Amino acid sequence: MLGKLLRNELKATGRLFLILYALLALMTGFYKVSRLLPTRFVVTQSIMVAVSTALYVVIVVGVVAMSFVIMVQRFYKNLLGDEGYLMHTLPVTAGQHILAKLMVSLLWNVLSFALVLLSVALLAANPADWGRQWAYIVSLIEPLAQEAGFNYATLLLYAAIWLFVVAVDKTLLCYASLSLGQWKASKNKLGAAIGFAALLYMLEQVVPLLILRVVEYARPGWIIQAQAPAQGIVRFMFWWSVCASAVCAAVYACVSNRALKKHLNLA
């Protein structure tokens, strides 16, 4: 049944994302063409470059932002709005609903990010120069990787893991906030959801720091020892951030699941 939920979710959201991606491809082409005009059309080229740059920035920001907004709106409308009456009659658990929404959301966000990077790469250089550009990027990353004690490929892997965990964490934070707002508020549910989101985000920033302080107080010097030698600082902060985000994501998933199962108050 989870497979059917995933297919339905992809079908429901696919059209909107295809429109966004088509606009991104169109603006990438328009911007590229505007920069290739002959030099004798200086004024026309300047105007087209200015207009295309502004539109391109709007489209890129829109693709990245809307990839997140659409999926959050989809969660609210499909599970907490009028459609929720039908969705919760299906022979699936609340956890499966949350998992399907999360997986599709991550898929579209990763795809949007990859397409934006591809678009920027197409504008930044000719295909023949990509090898040189990649070598330049590696030259920028390698000093950071060496300082952390590993090669640039490992650094990129660490960054990918961190981004993935944080994306899961923040998506589930939104789901939990919407679910709590729907459960606890009788009138201004959107305002309640925003308030819960701010509260959860604040707690997520403060609680790990308090835990570190308590551990350092109970075992003086432990954190400094965990970070020694100097390369250990990056690894320690990385794994601490990943573990804290993973724990928070699990808590948000449990909160959303309980709210949908036990305390559903549909709009």
Secondary structure as UniProt FT lines:
FT   HELIX           2..35
FT   TURN            39..40
FT   HELIX           42..75
FT   HELIX           76..80
FT   TURN            82..83
FT   HELIX           84..87
FT   TURN            88..89
FT   HELIX           94..124
FT   HELIX           127..129
FT   HELIX           130..148
FT   HELIX           152..184
FT   HELIX           189..218
FT   TURN            220..221
FT   HELIX           222..227
FT   TURN            228..231
FT   HELIX           232..262
//
